[in-house]
Every structure is written in C-alpha cells, then in structure tokens.
Amino acid sequence: MDEMNIVSKFTTMMISRIVRKVLRKKLGYDVGIRLNEIKTTIADGKTHIHMDIDAELSKEELLKILKNVGLD
C-alpha cells in the first residue's frame, strides 16, 4: 500500500493558488480555494483520495455554477 499526504502550509497554499487560477481561466469561475490537506492511498490497484477544502464564492458565482450544471 502506497500513501501520500500533503499537509504543509506552503504546499497546500501553492496548490490552492493553482486550482483557483485554473478554475478562473478554464471555467470562468471566481472561487477562493483553500486546500487544507490531501491524503492519497493506493491499495490493490485502487486509489482513494481524501481532500479537505474550503471554498469561498459569491452568491452570483454559486448560481452561475448551478445553472451551468443544470441545477437552477
């Protein structure tokens, strides 16, 4: 069984910034992302990923996302 844990403040901050930029550039969503922790386990050919993430966005952005996925 292989494990990878990303919990350092610096690394999680850098990943959070990258995710925010990708969301804005590729999807047009302005969402504040704070990644707190990522834990990955690989066992028997299956990968399990656990992420602790906080997101902050305006009501308008939330409605825009819901409309785009058909949940308006």
N, CA, C and O atoms as a GROMACS GRO file, in nm:
protein
  288
    1MET      N    1   0.085  -0.118   0.000
    1MET     CA    2   0.000   0.000   0.000
    1MET      C    3   0.090   0.124   0.000
    1MET      O    4   0.182   0.135   0.080
    2ASP      N    5   0.061   0.215  -0.090
    2ASP     CA    6   0.134   0.341  -0.100
    2ASP      C    7   0.048   0.452  -0.045
    2ASP      O    8  -0.074   0.450  -0.059
    3GLU      N    9   0.113   0.550   0.018
    3GLU     CA   10   0.043   0.666   0.074
    3GLU      C   11   0.116   0.794   0.039
    3GLU      O   12   0.238   0.796   0.028
    4MET      N   13   0.038   0.901   0.021
    4MET     CA   14   0.095   1.034   0.003
    4MET      C   15   0.008   1.131   0.080
    4MET      O   16  -0.114   1.135   0.061
    5ASN      N   17   0.069   1.209   0.167
    5ASN     CA   18  -0.003   1.310   0.244
    5ASN      C   19   0.057   1.447   0.214
    5ASN      O   20   0.179   1.466   0.224
    6ILE      N   21  -0.029   1.541   0.179
    6ILE     CA   22   0.015   1.679   0.157
    6ILE      C   23  -0.054   1.763   0.263
    6ILE      O   24  -0.175   1.787   0.256
    7VAL      N   25   0.023   1.809   0.359
    7VAL     CA   26  -0.035   1.885   0.469
    7VAL      C   27   0.042   2.013   0.502
    7VAL      O   28  -0.004   2.093   0.584
    8SER      N   29   0.158   2.032   0.441
    8SER     CA   30   0.236   2.152   0.475
    8SER      C   31   0.164   2.277   0.424
    8SER      O   32   0.104   2.276   0.317
    9LYS      N   33   0.172   2.383   0.501
    9LYS     CA   34   0.104   2.509   0.466
    9LYS      C   35   0.152   2.563   0.332
    9LYS      O   36   0.071   2.609   0.252
   10PHE      N   37   0.282   2.558   0.309
   10PHE     CA   38   0.337   2.612   0.185
   10PHE      C   39   0.284   2.536   0.063
   10PHE      O   40   0.238   2.596  -0.033
   11THR      N   41   0.291   2.404   0.068
   11THR     CA   42   0.248   2.323  -0.045
   11THR      C   43   0.098   2.336  -0.070
   11THR      O   44   0.055   2.352  -0.184
   12THR      N   45   0.019   2.330   0.035
   12THR     CA   46  -0.126   2.343   0.017
   12THR      C   47  -0.163   2.482  -0.034
   12THR      O   48  -0.257   2.496  -0.112
   13MET      N   49  -0.089   2.584   0.009
   13MET     CA   50  -0.115   2.720  -0.039
   13MET      C   51  -0.084   2.730  -0.189
   13MET      O   52  -0.160   2.791  -0.264
   14MET      N   53   0.025   2.670  -0.232
   14MET     CA   54   0.062   2.675  -0.374
   14MET      C   55  -0.040   2.599  -0.459
   14MET      O   56  -0.079   2.648  -0.565
   15ILE      N   57  -0.083   2.483  -0.415
   15ILE     CA   58  -0.183   2.406  -0.489
   15ILE      C   59  -0.315   2.483  -0.494
   15ILE      O   60  -0.382   2.484  -0.597
   16SER      N   61  -0.352   2.548  -0.385
   16SER     CA   62  -0.475   2.628  -0.381
   16SER      C   63  -0.472   2.739  -0.484
   16SER      O   64  -0.570   2.762  -0.554
   17ARG      N   65  -0.359   2.808  -0.494
   17ARG     CA   66  -0.345   2.916  -0.592
   17ARG      C   67  -0.356   2.863  -0.736
   17ARG      O   68  -0.420   2.926  -0.821
   18ILE      N   69  -0.295   2.748  -0.761
   18ILE     CA   70  -0.301   2.689  -0.895
   18ILE      C   71  -0.444   2.651  -0.929
   18ILE      O   72  -0.491   2.678  -1.040
   19VAL      N   73  -0.514   2.588  -0.836
   19VAL     CA   74  -0.653   2.547  -0.860
   19VAL      C   75  -0.740   2.668  -0.886
   19VAL      O   76  -0.824   2.666  -0.977
   20ARG      N   77  -0.722   2.775  -0.809
   20ARG     CA   78  -0.802   2.896  -0.829
   20ARG      C   79  -0.779   2.954  -0.970
   20ARG      O   80  -0.874   2.993  -1.038
   21LYS      N   81  -0.653   2.959  -1.012
   21LYS     CA   82  -0.622   3.012  -1.144
   21LYS      C   83  -0.682   2.926  -1.254
   21LYS      O   84  -0.734   2.978  -1.353
   22VAL      N   85  -0.675   2.795  -1.239
   22VAL     CA   86  -0.730   2.704  -1.340
   22VAL      C   87  -0.881   2.719  -1.348
   22VAL      O   88  -0.937   2.724  -1.457
   23LEU      N   89  -0.949   2.727  -1.233
   23LEU     CA   90  -1.094   2.746  -1.232
   23LEU      C   91  -1.134   2.876  -1.302
   23LEU      O   92  -1.233   2.880  -1.376
   24ARG      N   93  -1.057   2.981  -1.278
   24ARG     CA   94  -1.088   3.109  -1.339
   24ARG      C   95  -1.061   3.107  -1.489
   24ARG      O   96  -1.142   3.155  -1.568
   25LYS      N   97  -0.947   3.051  -1.529
   25LYS     CA   98  -0.908   3.053  -1.669
   25LYS      C   99  -0.989   2.956  -1.755
   25LYS      O  100  -1.035   2.993  -1.862
   26LYS      N  101  -1.006   2.833  -1.709
   26LYS     CA  102  -1.071   2.730  -1.790
   26LYS      C  103  -1.224   2.733  -1.782
   26LYS      O  104  -1.291   2.705  -1.881
   27LEU      N  105  -1.279   2.767  -1.664
   27LEU     CA  106  -1.423   2.759  -1.645
   27LEU      C  107  -1.490   2.895  -1.624
   27LEU      O  108  -1.612   2.906  -1.633
   28GLY      N  109  -1.411   2.997  -1.594
   28GLY     CA  110  -1.466   3.130  -1.574
   28GLY      C  111  -1.526   3.152  -1.436
   28GLY      O  112  -1.602   3.247  -1.418
   29TYR      N  113  -1.494   3.067  -1.339
   29TYR     CA  114  -1.548   3.080  -1.204
   29TYR      C  115  -1.445   3.147  -1.114
   29TYR      O  116  -1.328   3.110  -1.113
   30ASP      N  117  -1.490   3.246  -1.038
   30ASP     CA  118  -1.402   3.314  -0.942
   30ASP      C  119  -1.433   3.259  -0.803
   30ASP      O  120  -1.522   3.308  -0.734
   31VAL      N  121  -1.358   3.157  -0.765
   31VAL     CA  122  -1.381   3.088  -0.638
   31VAL      C  123  -1.252   3.091  -0.557
   31VAL      O  124  -1.146   3.052  -0.605
   32GLY      N  125  -1.263   3.139  -0.434
   32GLY     CA  126  -1.149   3.136  -0.342
   32GLY      C  127  -1.135   2.995  -0.286
   32GLY      O  128  -1.228   2.944  -0.222
   33ILE      N  129  -1.022   2.932  -0.309
   33ILE     CA  130  -0.998   2.794  -0.267
   33ILE      C  131  -0.890   2.792  -0.160
   33ILE      O  132  -0.785   2.855  -0.174
   34ARG      N  133  -0.917   2.718  -0.053
   34ARG     CA  134  -0.812   2.694   0.048
   34ARG      C  135  -0.806   2.544   0.071
   34ARG      O  136  -0.895   2.485   0.133
   35LEU      N  137  -0.701   2.484   0.022
   35LEU     CA  138  -0.678   2.341   0.039
   35LEU      C  139  -0.610   2.320   0.173
   35LEU      O  140  -0.503   2.375   0.197
   36ASN      N  141  -0.672   2.243   0.259
   36ASN     CA  142  -0.617   2.220   0.392
   36ASN      C  143  -0.530   2.095   0.398
   36ASN      O  144  -0.430   2.091   0.469
   37GLU      N  145  -0.570   1.992   0.322
   37GLU     CA  146  -0.499   1.865   0.331
   37GLU      C  147  -0.542   1.772   0.217
   37GLU      O  148  -0.658   1.773   0.175
   38ILE      N  149  -0.447   1.692   0.168
   38ILE     CA  150  -0.476   1.587   0.071
   38ILE      C  151  -0.411   1.459   0.122
   38ILE      O  152  -0.294   1.457   0.159
   39LYS      N  153  -0.490   1.352   0.125
   39LYS     CA  154  -0.436   1.221   0.161
   39LYS      C  155  -0.473   1.124   0.049
   39LYS      O  156  -0.589   1.114   0.010
   40THR      N  157  -0.374   1.053  -0.002
   40THR     CA  158  -0.395   0.958  -0.111
   40THR      C  159  -0.341   0.822  -0.068
   40THR      O  160  -0.230   0.811  -0.015
   41THR      N  161  -0.422   0.719  -0.092
   41THR     CA  162  -0.382   0.582  -0.062
   41THR      C  163  -0.407   0.496  -0.185
   41THR      O  164  -0.514   0.503  -0.246
   42ILE      N  165  -0.308   0.416  -0.221
   42ILE     CA  166  -0.322   0.323  -0.333
   42ILE      C  167  -0.305   0.182  -0.278
   42ILE      O  168  -0.202   0.148  -0.221
   43ALA      N  169  -0.409   0.100  -0.297
   43ALA     CA  170  -0.405  -0.038  -0.250
   43ALA      C  171  -0.482  -0.126  -0.348
   43ALA      O  172  -0.592  -0.091  -0.390
   44ASP      N  173  -0.424  -0.238  -0.383
   44ASP     CA  174  -0.488  -0.335  -0.472
   44ASP      C  175  -0.535  -0.272  -0.603
   44ASP      O  176  -0.641  -0.308  -0.655
   45GLY      N  177  -0.457  -0.179  -0.658
   45GLY     CA  178  -0.490  -0.118  -0.786
   45GLY      C  179  -0.596  -0.010  -0.779
   45GLY      O  180  -0.634   0.045  -0.883
   46LYS      N  181  -0.645   0.022  -0.661
   46LYS     CA  182  -0.745   0.127  -0.645
   46LYS      C  183  -0.685   0.243  -0.567
   46LYS      O  184  -0.608   0.225  -0.473
   47THR      N  185  -0.722   0.363  -0.610
   47THR     CA  186  -0.673   0.484  -0.545
   47THR      C  187  -0.785   0.550  -0.468
   47THR      O  188  -0.895   0.569  -0.521
   48HIS      N  189  -0.758   0.585  -0.344
   48HIS     CA  190  -0.854   0.658  -0.260
   48HIS      C  191  -0.792   0.795  -0.230
   48HIS      O  192  -0.680   0.804  -0.181
   49ILE      N  193  -0.869   0.901  -0.259
   49ILE     CA  194  -0.821   1.037  -0.234
   49ILE      C  195  -0.917   1.106  -0.139
   49ILE      O  196  -1.038   1.105  -0.160
   50HIS      N  197  -0.863   1.165  -0.032
   50HIS     CA  198  -0.942   1.244   0.062
   50HIS      C  199  -0.886   1.386   0.060
   50HIS      O  200  -0.766   1.406   0.081
   51MET      N  201  -0.974   1.484   0.034
   51MET     CA  202  -0.932   1.623   0.032
   51MET      C  203  -1.015   1.704   0.130
   51MET      O  204  -1.137   1.689   0.136
   52ASP      N  205  -0.948   1.789   0.206
   52ASP     CA  206  -1.015   1.882   0.295
   52ASP      C  207  -0.997   2.020   0.232
   52ASP      O  208  -0.887   2.076   0.233
   53ILE      N  209  -1.107   2.075   0.178
   53ILE     CA  210  -1.101   2.200   0.102
   53ILE      C  211  -1.208   2.296   0.152
   53ILE      O  212  -1.321   2.254   0.180
   54ASP      N  213  -1.173   2.423   0.163
   54ASP     CA  214  -1.270   2.529   0.189
   54ASP      C  215  -1.276   2.615   0.064
   54ASP      O  216  -1.174   2.646   0.002
   55ALA      N  217  -1.398   2.652   0.026
   55ALA     CA  218  -1.418   2.739  -0.090
   55ALA      C  219  -1.505   2.857  -0.050
   55ALA      O  220  -1.599   2.842   0.029
   56GLU      N  221  -1.472   2.972  -0.103
   56GLU     CA  222  -1.549   3.092  -0.076
   56GLU      C  223  -1.583   3.158  -0.209
   56GLU      O  224  -1.495   3.184  -0.291
   57LEU      N  225  -1.714   3.185  -0.230
   57LEU     CA  226  -1.757   3.247  -0.354
   57LEU      C  227  -1.884   3.326  -0.329
   57LEU      O  228  -1.955   3.307  -0.230
   58SER      N  229  -1.911   3.416  -0.421
   58SER     CA  230  -2.030   3.500  -0.408
   58SER      C  231  -2.154   3.419  -0.444
   58SER      O  232  -2.146   3.312  -0.506
   59LYS      N  233  -2.268   3.472  -0.404
   59LYS     CA  234  -2.395   3.408  -0.437
   59LYS      C  235  -2.413   3.400  -0.588
   59LYS      O  236  -2.464   3.301  -0.641
   60GLU      N  237  -2.371   3.505  -0.659
   60GLU     CA  238  -2.382   3.508  -0.804
   60GLU      C  239  -2.298   3.399  -0.869
   60GLU      O  240  -2.344   3.334  -0.964
   61GLU      N  241  -2.177   3.377  -0.819
   61GLU     CA  242  -2.091   3.270  -0.872
   61GLU      C  243  -2.154   3.134  -0.847
   61GLU      O  244  -2.151   3.047  -0.935
   62LEU      N  245  -2.210   3.114  -0.729
   62LEU     CA  246  -2.275   2.986  -0.698
   62LEU      C  247  -2.391   2.962  -0.793
   62LEU      O  248  -2.407   2.851  -0.846
   63LEU      N  249  -2.474   3.064  -0.815
   63LEU     CA  250  -2.587   3.049  -0.906
   63LEU      C  251  -2.539   3.020  -1.049
   63LEU      O  252  -2.601   2.942  -1.121
   64LYS      N  253  -2.430   3.083  -1.090
   64LYS     CA  254  -2.372   3.060  -1.222
   64LYS      C  255  -2.326   2.914  -1.236
   64LYS      O  256  -2.350   2.852  -1.339
   65ILE      N  257  -2.262   2.861  -1.134
   65ILE     CA  258  -2.216   2.722  -1.136
   65ILE      C  259  -2.336   2.627  -1.142
   65ILE      O  260  -2.338   2.534  -1.222
   66LEU      N  261  -2.434   2.651  -1.057
   66LEU     CA  262  -2.552   2.565  -1.054
   66LEU      C  263  -2.628   2.567  -1.187
   66LEU      O  264  -2.677   2.464  -1.233
   67LYS      N  265  -2.635   2.684  -1.248
   67LYS     CA  266  -2.702   2.694  -1.378
   67LYS      C  267  -2.627   2.616  -1.485
   67LYS      O  268  -2.688   2.548  -1.568
   68ASN      N  269  -2.495   2.625  -1.483
   68ASN     CA  270  -2.412   2.555  -1.583
   68ASN      C  271  -2.421   2.403  -1.571
   68ASN      O  272  -2.404   2.333  -1.670
   69VAL      N  273  -2.446   2.352  -1.451
   69VAL     CA  274  -2.457   2.206  -1.435
   69VAL      C  275  -2.602   2.159  -1.440
   69VAL      O  276  -2.631   2.040  -1.424
   70GLY      N  277  -2.695   2.254  -1.463
   70GLY     CA  278  -2.835   2.218  -1.479
   70GLY      C  279  -2.915   2.206  -1.352
   70GLY      O  280  -3.018   2.140  -1.350
   71LEU      N  281  -2.869   2.270  -1.245
   71LEU     CA  282  -2.939   2.263  -1.116
   71LEU      C  283  -3.000   2.397  -1.076
   71LEU      O  284  -3.005   2.428  -0.957
   72ASP      N  285  -3.045   2.475  -1.171
   72ASP     CA  286  -3.101   2.607  -1.139
   72ASP      C  287  -3.244   2.602  -1.099
   72ASP      O  288  -3.304   2.705  -1.069
   0.00000   0.00000   0.00000
